[in-house]
Amino acid sequence: MNDLVRPDRYPRSSRYDPAWLVGLDMGPNPLWLLEDLSQNFDLRPGMRVLDLGSGKGATSVFLAREYGVHVVAADWWIPAEDAAAVFAEAGVADRVEAVRAEAHVLPFEPESFDAIVSIDAFEYFGTADGYLPYLTRFLRPGGQLGIATPAMTQEVRELGAIPAHVERVVGWEAIAWHTAEWWRFQWEITGLVDVTSARLQGDAWRDWLLWSRACAEQRPDGAAAQQAVIDMITEDAGEYLSFALVTARRK
């Protein structure tokens, strides 16, 4: 667990209890991803931010505490009352609203957010050609969009197949893991946004490995599944697996 406290690289995230974060596990360390993404994101106190695919709520707590924004935490898999309990315990219930919503049927008014953030979730709903035009309608002009999503260093289409060690663990889902440049093109071609950054996270596989080892250690009920991920990442060693961090502004 001590490996999850890394003030040299993630000073903000290191102020959070690793055990609390592992207890909310739904994928690789979301606070590390969000803190890295925020280098290309201009969040200011008072902004209204949609945390899309917020899971059990760790990223929403982080957004409210670290940036002083008002957060709408929207997720389809986690009941709103469960997420709200996390926010109350973290002392941010006055700044974070939990909403159960499916990403293609969002219950919000047009142009109602200053920013939309999605951490380790966009790959499940955001790869279709028509999704960005749908999502940007909820951003105010000049509003920001930022995602952190599992990525490949090369497109599966170019490789001709999902690498065997990846396919064994995640199966066909890896076809939604794209390069940073794929995301740049996919968004820019719409003419709706200016992409401000599109990059692969440095040493993403090492962060992912640290996280998976900590989860396997602290949550024995899921140790077998985590071990499969650990084996996949170890075999890959950064050859194909990464995370894409992409930010843009609505025109």
C-alpha positions in Angstrom: 0.0 0.0 0.0 2.9 2.3 0.6 3.6 2.3 -3.1 0.4 4.2 -3.7 1.7 7.2 -1.9 3.9 9.0 -4.4 4.3 12.7 -3.6 7.1 13.1 -6.1 4.8 12.4 -9.0 1.3 12.8 -7.6 1.4 15.3 -4.7 -2.4 15.9 -4.5 -3.3 12.2 -4.7 -0.8 11.4 -2.0 -2.9 13.2 0.5 -5.6 10.6 0.2 -5.8 7.4 2.3 -4.8 4.5 -0.1 -7.0 2.1 1.8 -10.0 4.4 1.2 -9.2 4.6 -2.5 -8.7 0.8 -2.8 -12.0 0.3 -1.1 -13.6 2.2 -4.0 -11.7 0.3 -6.6 -13.3 0.0 -10.1 -10.1 0.2 -12.1 -6.5 1.6 -12.2 -5.8 4.4 -9.7 -8.3 7.1 -10.7 -6.7 9.9 -8.8 -3.4 9.5 -10.5 -5.1 9.6 -13.8 -7.1 12.7 -12.9 -4.2 14.5 -11.4 -2.1 13.9 -14.5 -5.0 14.9 -16.8 -5.4 18.1 -14.8 -2.1 19.4 -16.1 -3.9 20.2 -19.4 -7.2 21.2 -17.7 -8.1 24.6 -16.3 -10.4 24.0 -13.3 -11.3 26.9 -11.2 -13.5 27.3 -8.0 -17.2 27.6 -8.7 -17.2 25.8 -12.0 -19.9 23.2 -12.6 -18.3 19.9 -13.7 -19.8 16.7 -14.9 -17.9 13.6 -13.7 -19.1 11.1 -16.3 -18.8 7.5 -15.3 -17.9 8.5 -11.8 -18.0 5.0 -10.3 -18.0 4.9 -6.5 -17.1 8.5 -6.3 -13.3 8.9 -5.7 -12.8 11.2 -8.6 -15.8 13.4 -7.6 -14.4 13.8 -4.1 -11.1 14.8 -5.6 -12.5 17.3 -7.9 -14.6 19.0 -5.2 -11.8 19.1 -2.6 -8.8 19.9 -4.9 -10.4 22.4 -7.3 -13.4 23.8 -5.4 -15.7 23.0 -8.2 -19.4 21.9 -8.0 -19.6 18.3 -9.3 -22.4 16.3 -10.8 -21.3 12.6 -10.4 -23.1 10.6 -13.0 -22.8 6.8 -13.3 -25.0 4.0 -14.6 -23.6 1.0 -12.6 -23.5 2.6 -9.1 -26.8 3.6 -7.4 -26.9 7.3 -6.6 -27.6 6.6 -2.9 -24.4 4.6 -2.6 -22.3 7.3 -4.2 -24.0 10.0 -2.0 -23.0 8.1 1.1 -19.4 8.3 0.0 -19.7 12.0 -0.6 -21.3 12.5 2.8 -18.6 10.6 4.6 -15.9 12.6 2.7 -17.5 15.9 3.7 -18.3 17.1 0.2 -22.1 16.4 0.0 -22.7 20.1 -0.3 -20.6 20.3 -3.5 -21.2 16.9 -5.2 -24.6 15.7 -6.5 -25.0 12.0 -7.3 -27.1 11.1 -10.3 -27.7 7.7 -11.8 -27.6 8.2 -15.6 -26.8 6.3 -18.7 -24.2 8.1 -20.9 -26.4 8.2 -24.0 -29.5 9.6 -22.2 -28.1 12.3 -19.9 -30.8 14.2 -17.9 -29.2 17.6 -18.2 -30.0 20.9 -19.8 -27.9 22.0 -22.8 -24.8 24.1 -22.1 -25.1 23.4 -18.4 -21.5 22.5 -17.6 -18.2 24.4 -17.6 -16.3 21.1 -17.9 -16.9 17.4 -18.4 -14.4 14.8 -17.0 -14.4 11.1 -17.6 -11.8 8.8 -15.9 -11.4 5.2 -17.0 -15.0 5.1 -18.3 -15.1 6.7 -21.8 -14.1 3.5 -23.5 -17.4 2.0 -22.6 -19.6 4.6 -24.3 -17.6 7.3 -26.0 -16.0 5.6 -29.1 -19.0 5.9 -31.5 -18.7 8.5 -34.2 -21.8 10.3 -33.0 -21.0 10.5 -29.3 -18.9 13.6 -29.1 -21.5 15.7 -31.0 -24.1 14.4 -28.4 -21.9 15.1 -25.4 -20.7 18.6 -26.4 -24.2 19.9 -26.4 -24.0 19.8 -22.5 -20.9 22.1 -22.5 -21.0 25.8 -22.5 -19.1 27.5 -25.4 -15.5 27.4 -24.4 -16.2 24.6 -22.0 -13.6 21.8 -21.5 -13.7 18.1 -22.0 -11.1 15.7 -20.6 -10.8 12.0 -20.5 -8.4 9.4 -19.3 -9.0 6.0 -21.0 -7.1 2.7 -21.5 -5.1 3.0 -24.6 -2.8 1.1 -27.0 0.5 2.3 -28.4 -0.7 1.0 -31.8 -4.2 0.6 -33.2 -5.6 -3.0 -33.0 -6.6 -2.5 -36.6 -3.0 -1.9 -37.6 -1.8 -4.8 -35.5 -4.3 -7.1 -37.2 -5.3 -8.7 -33.9 -5.6 -8.0 -30.2 -2.2 -9.0 -28.6 -2.7 -12.5 -27.1 -1.8 -11.5 -23.5 -4.3 -8.7 -23.7 -7.1 -10.7 -25.3 -6.8 -13.4 -22.6 -7.8 -10.9 -19.9 -10.1 -8.3 -21.5 -11.2 -10.0 -24.7 -12.8 -8.0 -27.5 -13.1 -4.9 -25.2 -9.6 -4.0 -26.2 -10.8 -2.9 -29.6 -12.1 0.2 -27.8 -8.6 1.0 -26.5 -7.2 3.5 -29.0 -4.1 5.6 -29.4 -4.0 9.2 -28.3 -3.7 10.3 -31.9 -6.8 8.3 -32.8 -8.7 10.3 -30.2 -7.3 13.5 -31.5 -8.5 12.8 -35.0 -11.9 11.5 -33.8 -12.6 14.7 -32.0 -11.0 17.2 -34.3 -12.8 15.9 -37.4 -16.1 16.9 -36.0 -15.2 20.6 -36.0 -16.9 21.0 -32.7 -13.8 21.2 -30.4 -10.2 22.3 -30.4 -8.1 19.5 -29.0 -5.7 21.0 -26.5 -3.7 17.9 -25.7 -3.7 14.2 -26.7 -0.9 12.1 -25.1 -0.1 8.7 -23.7 0.6 8.7 -20.0 4.3 8.2 -19.2 4.9 4.8 -17.6 1.2 4.1 -17.4 1.8 0.4 -17.2 4.0 0.8 -14.1 1.2 2.8 -12.3 -1.3 0.2 -13.3 0.9 -2.6 -12.0 1.4 -0.9 -8.6 -2.3 -0.4 -8.3 -3.2 -4.0 -9.2 -0.7 -5.4 -6.8 -2.1 -3.2 -4.0 -5.7 -4.3 -4.8 -4.7 -8.0 -4.9 -3.1 -7.6 -1.5 -5.9 -5.7 0.2 -8.9 -7.4 -1.4 -8.5 -11.2 -1.3 -11.9 -11.8 -2.8 -10.7 -10.3 -6.1 -7.1 -11.5 -5.9 -7.5 -14.0 -8.8 -8.9 -11.4 -11.2 -6.2 -9.0 -10.2 -3.5 -11.6 -10.7 -4.7 -12.0 -14.3 -4.3 -8.3 -14.8 -0.9 -8.3 -13.1 0.3 -11.1 -15.4 -1.0 -9.2 -18.5 0.7 -5.9 -17.5 3.9 -7.6 -16.5 4.1 -9.5 -19.9 3.3 -6.3 -21.8 5.8 -4.1 -19.9 4.6 -1.0 -21.8 4.8 -2.5 -25.3 1.2 -2.0 -26.1 -0.7 -0.9 -23.0 -1.0 2.6 -21.8 -3.6 5.3 -20.9 -4.6 8.1 -23.3 -5.1 11.5 -21.7 -7.1 13.8 -24.0 -8.4 17.4 -23.4 -10.4 19.8 -25.6 -12.5 22.9 -25.6 -15.8 23.4 -27.2 -15.7 26.0 -30.0 
